[in-house]
């Protein structure tokens, strides 16, 4: 029995020794649990960070390309729209209408005279020896001079006098009178400065004037298109001829058409686009003003003037425009920077060798480089977006695309960059995040073993502070009890909370300042509707007097001023006008470089709104008089005043433009155009209300709603 007891005791001792040898303490289990939890947490956070971070960077890269696309698209649309408006304004000038009539009459005078055989021979020699060889060399095609020469004696005469007789080294734009004694040359000397100034100021390639029969009776540069007929020969089916016919049959004095690029033989077959506007007045249409738009107008916007890297395009990014024929309407960045690399990649993208050679020879890809890609096809369907697709250079690129909204032009715009560059940050982020996650796992392992309890307490306190800050209480501060990393985190959190508190204060101040600024730009009720997010804000007003004034002779005064001096002078004038508006109780609506729009009775109804509006216009002239006395200038004001129904509203939420429109606004602008003389001009409505207190004299008439209305000039 004793032996049995001894055996049992021995087995119990062995089990105890075995338990002690392989047992794990509570503390060890807790530490292992914390370690396992920390490792799993770090792993999950790392995976989520990789997935979400990579997606965020992909979206950021795509958003960057989209931003570039939208910015360039807006600039192109705004540039061409502004060009159209300027051409319409130029074609409606009295001097342009007068010169068109005069040039047309001189043209017919030349038609009635036989052409000197010597002049015709000189013109033939010029085409045979100079123009046709240059055209054939650049285009690589053969041309018959018969199809290029003007078909009329008048056209041949003008080209023989101006085009063929001018040395190649001379600037044809400077020709005023070639000394042939003709009526036409006298007219050229008289009117040429109008068109030359427009070219020099705005950088047009050429300005042409065509009479109502489509004969180009004037060219600023006196090139090979002077004297041509748009309805004959090789030009009958051109885009220019189509645009000319559209504006001539429109019946509108402000008709304007912008064409797509086309190869123009008088410009040595270079791609040209045109802006064509009718030249007309109330008596009829006399012809068309034709602006030859240089390729640089589009290229300078799409190529960022060559500063791709500085403007955020990186090393491979670019913007290009494509027409409905799937051909480029701008130059390729790679062609500009590295023609050899462009040739290699363009061929790899499927472009024919002959086309590549032509682009290298001309140094441009307009109307040459074909673009067949998913991005272009989607944009041509009217869609906008970002995709990864095969580009025209044979590689894979991130492409942001959208159609362009420019009149009848069927263009699309694409911003692209090689995927290797566009997603470089994504790949770097993924690699760095994985390495960081591995390092974090190792750090968390040691930290969980050694500092589980030490870290938990301050972190819980910090988490509570974070929740309070997230709830909007920026005055919360986390307690900092140590100088370790947790203490630093607490200090950083406190700094962040303090920064957020300061930023919130600044935001509140900025919001108050924005409210103050909006109250100066628009009536309080309109501002309140704008802040509420209302999209279409408009309001009709009765019995509002409108003043539309423009400065006269300011351009002549500013011609010798620097840009800073000019803007300083404009600011001084606008300040004087604002003071006059305040003095007379008139509300300033909008200021322009050379004009001023104001109203009376809009924000605050007034029974004497008409009198105040006229008095304000008179005060404007007095203010300009004081300015002239101080600066030795001869600026004046031509102002129009009308009264009636207007509509006011916020035109664009993006640019926050508060504006007026309506019959009273339109008529106030029109009455000042009855004469070029400065002064204050009013409608019949205004005169009828003030004729007993203000002196008037008749200045002219306007057609308003089908009837003639007298325009009156304020005397004194």
C-alpha positions in Angstrom: 0.0 0.0 0.0 2.8 2.3 0.8 4.5 1.5 -2.5 1.3 2.5 -4.3 1.1 5.8 -2.4 4.7 6.6 -3.2 4.1 5.9 -6.9 1.0 8.3 -7.0 3.0 11.0 -5.2 5.9 10.7 -7.7 3.5 11.0 -10.7 1.9 14.1 -9.0 5.4 15.7 -8.6 6.2 15.0 -12.2 3.0 16.6 -13.4 3.7 19.7 -11.3 7.2 20.0 -12.6 5.9 19.6 -16.2 3.2 22.3 -15.6 5.7 24.7 -14.2 8.1 24.1 -17.1 5.6 24.7 -19.9 3.0 27.0 -18.2 2.4 30.7 -19.2 1.6 33.4 -16.7 -1.4 35.7 -16.8 0.9 38.6 -17.5 2.5 36.8 -20.4 -0.9 35.9 -21.8 -1.9 39.6 -21.5 1.2 40.7 -23.2 0.8 38.1 -26.0 -2.8 39.1 -26.5 -1.8 42.7 -26.7 1.0 41.8 -29.1 -1.3 39.8 -31.3 -4.0 42.5 -31.3 -1.4 45.2 -32.1 0.1 43.1 -35.0 -3.3 42.4 -36.5 -4.4 46.0 -36.1 -1.2 47.3 -37.7 -1.6 44.8 -40.6 -5.3 45.8 -41.2 -4.5 49.5 -41.0 -1.6 49.0 -43.4 -3.8 47.2 -45.9 -6.5 49.8 -45.6 -3.9 52.6 -46.0 -2.5 51.0 -49.1 -5.9 50.5 -50.7 -7.4 53.9 -49.8 -4.2 55.9 -50.3 -3.6 54.4 -53.7 -7.2 55.1 -54.7 -6.9 58.7 -53.4 -3.7 59.3 -55.3 -5.2 57.8 -58.5 -8.1 60.2 -58.1 -5.8 63.1 -57.4 -3.8 62.4 -60.6 -7.0 62.2 -62.6 -8.4 65.3 -61.0 -5.2 67.1 -61.9 -5.6 66.2 -65.5 -9.3 67.2 -65.4 -8.3 70.6 -63.8 -5.8 71.3 -66.6 -8.3 70.3 -69.2 -11.1 72.5 -67.8 -8.7 75.5 -67.4 -7.4 75.3 -71.0 -10.9 74.6 -72.4 -12.2 77.7 -70.6 -9.2 79.8 -71.8 -9.7 78.7 -75.5 -13.5 79.3 -75.3 -13.0 82.7 -73.7 -10.3 83.7 -76.1 -12.2 82.9 -79.3 -15.5 84.4 -77.8 -13.6 87.6 -77.0 -12.2 87.6 -80.5 -15.6 87.3 -82.0 -17.0 90.2 -79.9 -14.1 92.4 -80.9 -14.5 91.6 -84.6 -18.2 92.4 -84.4 -17.4 95.7 -82.6 -14.7 96.6 -85.2 -17.0 95.8 -88.1 -19.7 98.0 -86.7 -17.5 101.1 -86.4 -18.5 104.0 -88.7 -15.0 104.3 -90.1 -15.0 100.6 -91.1 -18.3 100.9 -92.8 -17.2 104.1 -94.5 -13.9 102.6 -95.7 -15.7 99.5 -97.0 -18.0 101.6 -99.2 -15.0 103.7 -100.4 -12.8 100.7 -101.2 -15.7 99.0 -103.1 -16.2 102.2 -105.2 -12.5 102.4 -105.9 -12.5 98.7 -106.9 -15.2 99.3 -109.5 -13.3 102.3 -110.7 -10.3 100.0 -111.4 -12.6 97.5 -113.0 -13.6 100.1 -115.6 -10.0 100.7 -116.6 -8.0 98.5 -118.8 -5.0 96.8 -117.1 -1.6 97.9 -118.3 0.1 94.8 -120.0 3.3 95.7 -118.2 1.6 95.3 -114.8 0.1 92.0 -115.8 3.5 90.8 -117.0 5.1 91.9 -113.7 2.4 90.0 -111.7 3.0 86.9 -113.8 6.7 87.1 -113.1 6.1 87.4 -109.4 3.9 84.3 -109.3 6.3 82.3 -111.6 9.5 83.2 -109.7 8.4 83.9 -106.1 5.0 82.9 -104.9 4.3 79.6 -106.7 7.8 78.1 -106.0 7.5 79.0 -102.3 4.0 77.5 -102.2 5.0 74.3 -103.9 8.1 73.9 -101.8 6.2 74.2 -98.5 3.2 72.1 -99.5 4.9 69.5 -101.6 2.2 69.9 -104.3 2.0 71.3 -107.8 0.0 74.5 -108.5 -1.1 76.3 -111.6 -0.8 80.0 -111.2 -3.9 80.5 -113.3 -6.0 79.1 -110.4 -4.2 81.3 -107.9 -4.3 84.7 -109.7 -7.1 87.1 -109.3 -9.7 86.7 -112.0 -10.5 90.5 -112.4 -8.5 93.4 -113.7 -9.0 95.2 -110.5 -7.6 92.4 -108.5 -4.6 92.0 -110.8 -4.0 95.7 -110.6 -3.9 95.8 -106.8 -1.6 92.8 -106.5 0.7 94.2 -109.2 0.9 97.5 -107.3 1.0 96.3 -103.7 2.0 92.6 -103.6 4.3 92.0 -106.5 6.0 95.4 -106.4 7.0 95.2 -102.7 10.5 93.8 -102.0 10.6 90.6 -99.9 12.5 92.4 -97.1 9.8 95.1 -96.8 6.9 95.1 -94.4 3.7 95.3 -96.5 1.8 96.4 -93.4 3.7 99.7 -93.6 2.6 100.5 -97.2 0.4 103.6 -97.3 0.6 105.0 -100.8 2.7 103.1 -103.4 2.6 106.2 -105.6 0.4 105.0 -108.5 -1.9 108.0 -108.2 -5.0 105.9 -108.0 -8.1 106.6 -105.9 -7.6 103.3 -104.2 -4.2 104.2 -103.0 -5.4 107.5 -101.6 -8.1 105.6 -99.7 -5.5 103.1 -98.4 -3.4 106.0 -97.1 -6.5 107.4 -95.4 -8.0 104.2 -93.8 -5.1 101.8 -93.5 -4.2 102.9 -89.9 -7.6 101.6 -88.6 -6.8 98.0 -89.6 -3.0 98.2 -88.9 -3.7 99.4 -85.3 -6.0 96.4 -84.8 -3.4 94.0 -86.1 -0.6 95.5 -84.0 -2.7 95.6 -80.9 -4.3 92.2 -81.0 -1.8 90.1 -83.1 -4.0 89.2 -86.0 -2.4 87.5 -88.9 -4.3 89.7 -91.4 -7.5 91.7 -91.8 -9.4 91.5 -95.0 -12.5 93.4 -96.3 -14.7 91.7 -98.8 -17.5 93.6 -100.7 -21.0 92.2 -101.0 -20.0 90.2 -104.1 -17.2 88.4 -102.2 -14.3 90.3 -103.8 -11.5 91.0 -101.3 -11.1 94.7 -101.9 -8.7 95.3 -99.0 -6.0 93.4 -97.2 -3.9 95.0 -94.4 -0.8 92.9 -95.4 -1.5 93.3 -99.1 -0.8 89.6 -99.6 -1.7 87.2 -102.3 -5.4 87.1 -101.2 -5.8 90.8 -102.1 -8.2 91.1 -105.1 -9.4 87.5 -105.0 -13.0 86.5 -105.4 -14.3 84.1 -102.8 -16.8 82.7 -105.3 -14.3 81.8 -108.1 -11.5 79.2 -108.6 -10.0 77.3 -105.8 -11.6 79.4 -103.1 -15.2 78.8 -104.0 -15.5 75.8 -101.7 -13.4 77.1 -98.9 -14.5 77.4 -95.3 -14.0 81.2 -95.6 -16.4 81.4 -98.5 -19.0 79.4 -96.6 -18.6 81.7 -93.6 -18.9 84.8 -95.8 -22.1 83.6 -97.4 -23.6 82.8 -93.9 -22.9 86.3 -92.6 -24.1 88.0 -95.8 -27.4 86.0 -95.8 -28.0 86.3 -92.1 -29.6 89.7 -92.3 -27.9 90.8 -89.1 -25.5 93.7 -88.6 -23.8 91.7 -85.8 -23.5 88.4 -87.5 -20.3 86.6 -86.9 -18.9 83.2 -87.9 -15.7 81.4 -86.7 -14.4 78.8 -89.1 -12.3 75.7 -88.4 -8.7 75.5 -89.6 -8.2 75.1 -93.4 -5.2 75.3 -95.6 -5.0 78.7 -97.3 -3.0 78.9 -100.5 -2.3 82.6 -100.3 -0.6 81.9 -97.0 1.6 79.2 -98.6 -0.9 76.5 -97.7 -0.6 77.1 -94.0 -3.5 76.2 -91.7 -5.7 79.3 -91.0 -8.9 79.9 -89.2 -11.2 82.9 -89.8 -13.6 85.1 -87.9 -16.0 86.8 -90.3 -18.5 89.5 -89.4 -20.9 91.5 -91.5 -20.2 95.2 -92.3 -23.6 96.8 -92.2 -25.7 99.6 -90.9 -29.4 100.5 -91.0 -29.3 101.1 -94.7 -27.9 97.7 -95.7 -25.0 95.2 -95.7 -21.9 96.3 -97.6 -19.6 93.4 -97.1 -17.7 91.4 -94.5 -14.7 92.0 -92.2 -12.5 88.9 -92.2 -9.9 88.4 -89.5 -7.2 85.8 -90.3 -6.5 84.1 -87.0 -2.9 82.9 -86.5 -2.2 79.4 -85.3 -0.6 80.8 -82.2 -4.0 81.9 -80.9 -4.7 78.2 -80.1 -1.2 77.0 -79.7 -0.1 79.5 -77.1 -3.0 78.2 -74.9 -2.5 74.5 -75.5 1.3 74.5 -75.3 1.4 76.8 -72.2 3.8 79.0 -74.2 6.3 76.3 -73.8 6.3 76.4 -70.0 4.8 73.0 -69.5 6.7 72.0 -66.4 6.2 75.4 -64.7 2.5 75.3 -65.4 2.0 71.8 -63.9 2.1 69.6 -67.0 5.1 67.6 -65.7 7.5 66.0 -68.2 5.0 64.3 -70.5 1.7 66.2 -70.0 0.1 68.2 -72.7 -3.2 69.6 -74.0 -4.3 69.2 -77.6 -7.4 70.0 -79.6 -9.0 67.7 -82.2 -11.5 68.5 -84.9 -14.4 66.4 -86.3 -12.0 64.9 -88.9 -9.9 63.4 -86.1 -6.9 65.7 -86.9 -5.1 67.9 -84.4 -5.9 71.6 -84.2 -2.9 72.3 -82.1 0.8 71.3 -81.9 2.1 68.3 -80.2 4.3 69.0 -77.2 6.8 66.2 -78.1 7.1 67.6 -81.7 8.1 71.0 -80.2 10.5 69.6 -77.6 12.0 66.5 -79.3 11.1 66.1 -83.0 13.1 62.9 -83.4 11.4 61.2 -80.4 8.1 62.5 -81.7 8.7 60.9 -85.2 9.5 57.6 -83.6 6.6 57.5 -81.2 4.1 58.9 -83.8 5.0 56.1 -86.2 4.6 53.7 -83.3 1.1 55.1 -82.8 0.2 54.3 -86.4 0.8 57.6 -88.2 1.9 57.2 -91.8 5.6 58.0 -92.5 4.7 60.6 -95.1 2.5 62.5 -92.6 5.3 62.3 -90.0 7.8 63.7 -92.5 5.5 66.6 -93.4 5.0 67.5 -89.7 8.8 67.4 -89.1 9.3 69.7 -92.2 6.7 72.2 -91.1 7.4 72.0 -87.4 3.7 71.6 -86.6 0.9 69.0 -86.3 -2.2 71.1 -87.1 -4.4 69.4 -89.7 -1.7 66.6 -89.9 -1.6 64.4 -86.8 -4.5 61.9 -86.7 -5.9 61.2 -83.3 -7.9 58.0 -83.0 -8.5 57.2 -79.3 -11.3 56.3 -76.9 -10.9 59.7 -75.2 -11.5 61.6 -78.5 -14.4 59.4 -79.5 -16.1 59.9 -76.2 -15.6 63.7 -76.3 -17.0 63.7 -79.9 -20.1 62.0 -78.5 -20.5 65.0 -76.1 -19.1 63.2 -73.0 -16.6 64.5 -70.5 -14.4 62.3 -68.3 -11.0 60.7 -67.6 -9.8 57.4 -68.9 -6.6 55.4 -69.4 -6.2 54.6 -73.1 -3.7 54.3 -75.9 -2.6 57.7 -77.2 -1.5 58.9 -80.6 2.1 58.4 -79.6 1.6 54.7 -79.2 1.8 54.6 -75.4 -0.6 54.4 -72.5 -1.8 57.7 -71.0 -4.2 59.2 -68.6 -6.5 61.3 -70.7 -9.1 63.9 -69.5 -11.5 64.9 -72.4 -14.5 67.1 -73.1 -16.1 68.8 -76.1 -15.4 72.5 -76.6 -18.3 75.0 -76.7 -17.2 77.5 -79.5 -20.0 78.4 -81.8 -20.3 75.9 -84.7 -16.7 74.5 -84.2 -16.9 70.8 -83.7 -13.8 70.6 -81.5 -12.8 68.5 -78.5 -10.0 69.0 -76.0 -7.8 66.4 -74.3 -5.3 66.8 -71.5 -3.0 63.8 -71.3 0.1 62.5 -69.6 2.0 59.2 -69.8 0.6 56.8 -67.1 4.2 56.2 -66.0 4.4 59.8 -64.9 0.8 60.5 -64.0 0.8 57.5 -61.6 4.4 57.8 -60.4 3.2 59.2 -57.1 0.8 56.3 -56.7 3.5 53.7 -57.1 5.9 55.6 -54.8 3.1 55.9 -52.2 2.3 52.2 -52.3 6.0 51.2 -51.9 6.6 53.7 -49.1 3.4 52.7 -47.3 4.2 49.0 -47.4 7.7 49.7 -46.0 6.2 52.0 -43.4 3.6 49.4 -42.5 6.4 46.7 -42.0 8.4 49.1 -39.8 5.3 50.0 -37.9 4.5 46.3 -37.3 7.9 45.8 -35.8 7.7 48.9 -33.6 4.2 48.0 -32.4 5.4 44.5 -31.5 8.0 45.8 -29.2 5.8 48.5 -27.9 3.0 46.1 -27.1 5.4 43.9 -25.1 6.9 46.7 -23.1 4.4 49.5 -22.9 0.9 48.1 -23.2 -0.4 49.6 -20.0 1.7 52.7 -20.1 0.4 53.7 -23.5 -3.2 52.8 -23.0 -4.0 55.4 -20.3 -2.8 58.6 -22.0 -4.1 57.4 -25.4 -7.6 57.0 -23.9 -7.4 60.5 -22.6 -6.2 61.8 -25.9 -8.9 59.9 -27.8 -11.5 61.6 -25.6 -10.0 65.0 -26.4 -10.1 64.1 -30.1 -13.8 63.2 -29.9 -14.6 66.5 -28.3 -12.7 68.4 -30.9 -14.4 66.4 -33.6 -17.7 67.4 -32.0 -16.7 71.1 -32.5 -15.2 72.0 -29.1 -11.8 73.5 -30.1 -11.1 74.7 -26.6 -10.3 71.2 -25.4 -6.6 70.4 -24.5 -5.2 67.0 -23.9 -3.2 66.5 -20.6 0.5 66.0 -21.2 2.2 64.0 -18.4 5.4 62.8 -20.2 8.1 63.7 -22.6 7.9 60.6 -24.7 6.2 60.1 -28.1 2.8 60.0 -26.5 3.6 63.3 -24.8 4.7 64.7 -28.2 1.4 63.5 -29.7 -0.5 65.3 -26.9 1.5 68.5 -27.6 0.9 68.1 -31.3 -2.8 67.6 -30.7 -3.0 70.7 -28.5 -1.2 72.7 -31.2 -3.7 71.3 -33.8 -6.7 72.2 -31.5 -5.3 75.7 -31.0 -4.7 76.1 -34.8 -8.3 74.9 -35.5 -9.7 77.3 -33.0 -7.8 80.2 -34.6 -8.8 79.1 -38.1 -12.4 78.9 -37.0 -12.2 82.5 -35.7 -10.6 83.6 -39.0 -13.3 81.8 -41.0 -16.0 83.5 -38.9 -14.3 86.9 -39.6 -14.0 86.1 -43.3 -17.6 85.1 -43.5 -18.6 88.4 -42.0 -16.3 90.2 -44.4 -17.8 88.3 -47.4 -21.3 89.2 -46.2 -20.2 92.9 -46.1 -18.7 92.7 -49.6 -21.8 91.1 -51.0 -24.0 93.8 -49.5 -22.0 96.4 -51.5 -22.3 94.3 -54.8 -26.0 93.6 -54.7 -29.2 94.4 -52.8 -29.6 92.6 -49.4 -32.5 90.4 -50.6 -30.5 89.3 -53.6 -27.4 88.6 -51.4 -29.6 86.5 -49.0 -30.9 84.4 -52.0 -27.4 83.9 -53.2 -26.2 82.7 -49.8 -29.1 80.3 -49.7 -27.7 78.6 -52.8 -30.4 79.7 -55.3 -29.2 79.1 -58.8 -31.3 81.5 -60.9 -31.6 84.9 -59.2 -33.4 87.6 -61.2 -35.8 90.4 -60.2 -37.8 92.9 -62.3 -37.9 96.6 -61.4 -40.1 99.4 -62.6 -39.3 103.0 -63.1 -35.5 102.5 -63.0 -33.3 105.1 -64.6 -30.2 103.7 -66.3 -27.0 105.5 -67.2 -24.5 103.9 -69.6 -21.4 106.0 -70.1 -18.1 105.5 -71.9 -14.9 107.4 -72.0 -13.9 109.0 -75.3 -10.3 109.6 -76.3 -8.9 107.6 -73.4 -7.0 105.3 -75.6 -5.2 108.3 -77.1 -4.4 109.6 -73.6 -3.2 106.2 -72.4 -1.0 105.4 -75.5 2.1 107.0 -73.9 1.4 105.7 -70.4 2.9 102.6 -68.8 0.5 99.9 -67.7 0.8 101.0 -64.1 0.1 104.6 -65.0 -2.8 103.6 -67.2 -4.5 101.6 -64.5 -3.8 104.4 -61.9 -5.5 106.9 -64.2 -8.5 104.6 -64.7 -8.8 104.0 -61.0 -8.8 107.8 -60.4 -11.5 108.3 -63.0 -13.6 105.5 -61.5 -13.2 106.9 -58.0 -14.4 110.3 -59.3 -17.4 108.6 -60.9 -18.1 106.7 -57.7 -18.0 109.9 -55.7 -20.4 111.5 -58.2 -22.7 108.5 -57.9 -22.7 108.8 -54.1 -23.3 112.5 -54.4 -26.3 112.2 -56.7 -27.8 109.1 -55.1 -27.0 106.8 -58.0 -26.1 103.2 -57.7 -23.0 101.9 -59.4 -23.7 98.6 -61.1 -20.6 97.7 -63.2 -17.4 99.4 -64.3 -15.5 98.6 -67.4 -12.1 99.8 -68.7 -13.7 102.5 -70.7 -17.3 102.6 -69.4 -19.6 102.8 -66.4 -23.1 101.4 -65.8 -25.2 102.9 -63.1 -28.9 103.0 -62.1 -31.2 105.0 -59.9 -34.3 103.7 -58.3 -33.2 100.1 -58.4 -32.1 99.3 -54.8 -34.0 102.3 -53.3 -37.0 103.5 -55.3 -36.9 107.3 -55.9 -39.5 109.6 -57.4 -36.8 111.7 -58.9 -34.7 108.9 -60.3 -34.7 110.4 -63.8 -33.4 113.8 -62.6 -30.7 112.1 -60.5 -29.6 109.9 -63.4 -29.2 112.9 -65.7 -27.5 114.9 -63.0 -25.1 112.0 -62.4 -24.2 111.9 -66.1 -23.5 115.7 -66.0 -21.4 115.2 -62.9 -19.4 112.6 -64.7 -18.4 115.0 -67.4 -17.5 117.6 -64.8 -15.3 115.0 -63.0 -13.6 114.2 -66.3 -13.1 118.0 -66.8 -11.3 118.2 -63.4 -9.2 115.2 -64.4 -8.3 116.8 -67.7 -7.3 120.0 -66.0 -5.0 118.1 -63.6 -3.4 115.8 -66.2 -3.5 117.9 -69.4 -5.7 115.4 -71.2 -8.7 115.7 -73.5 -10.8 112.9 -72.3 -14.6 113.2 -72.3 -17.7 111.2 -71.6 -20.5 110.1 -73.9 -23.4 108.9 -71.8 -26.8 107.6 -72.5 -29.8 107.7 -70.2 -33.1 105.9 -70.3 -35.8 105.0 -67.8 -38.2 102.1 -67.6 -38.3 98.4 -66.8 -35.1 96.5 -66.0 -34.2 93.1 -64.7 -31.4 92.5 -62.2 -29.8 89.3 -61.1 -26.7 87.3 -60.5 -25.5 86.2 -63.9 -22.8 83.6 -62.8 -22.3 82.0 -59.4 -18.7 81.1 -60.3 -17.7 84.7 -60.9 -20.3 86.4 -58.8 -21.5 89.0 -61.4 -24.5 91.1 -60.5 -25.8 92.8 -63.6 -28.8 94.6 -65.2 -30.5 94.0 -68.5 -33.7 94.9 -70.2 -35.1 97.5 -72.6 -34.0 100.5 -70.5 -30.4 99.2 -70.3 -30.3 98.5 -74.0 -31.7 101.9 -75.0 -29.4 103.7 -72.6 -26.5 102.1 -74.5 -28.0 102.9 -77.9 -28.9 106.5 -77.5 -25.2 107.4 -76.9 -24.3 105.9 -80.3 -26.3 108.4 -82.5 -23.2 110.6 -82.7 -19.5 110.3 -81.9 -19.6 113.6 -80.0 -19.3 113.5 -76.2 -22.2 114.6 -74.1 -25.2 113.4 -72.3 -27.9 111.8 -74.5 -31.3 110.8 -73.4 -34.4 109.1 -74.8 -37.8 110.7 -75.3 -39.0 109.2 -72.0 -36.3 111.0 -70.1 -36.8 114.3 -71.9 -40.5 114.1 -71.4 -40.0 114.0 -67.6 -37.3 116.7 -67.4 -38.0 119.1 -70.3 -39.2 121.9 -68.0 -36.0 121.8 -65.8 -33.3 120.8 -68.3 -32.4 122.1 -71.7 -32.3 119.7 -74.6 -31.5 119.7 -78.3 -32.2 117.1 -80.9 -29.2 114.8 -81.6 -30.6 112.2 -83.9 -33.0 109.3 -84.2 -33.0 105.6 -83.4 -35.3 102.8 -84.5 -37.0 101.4 -81.4 -39.5 98.6 -81.8 -40.1 99.4 -85.4 -40.6 103.2 -85.0 -38.3 106.2 -85.0 -37.5 107.7 -81.7 -35.7 111.0 -81.2 -32.5 111.1 -79.2 -31.9 114.4 -77.2 -28.7 115.9 -76.0 -28.5 117.7 -72.7 -27.5 121.4 -73.2 -24.9 122.8 -70.9 
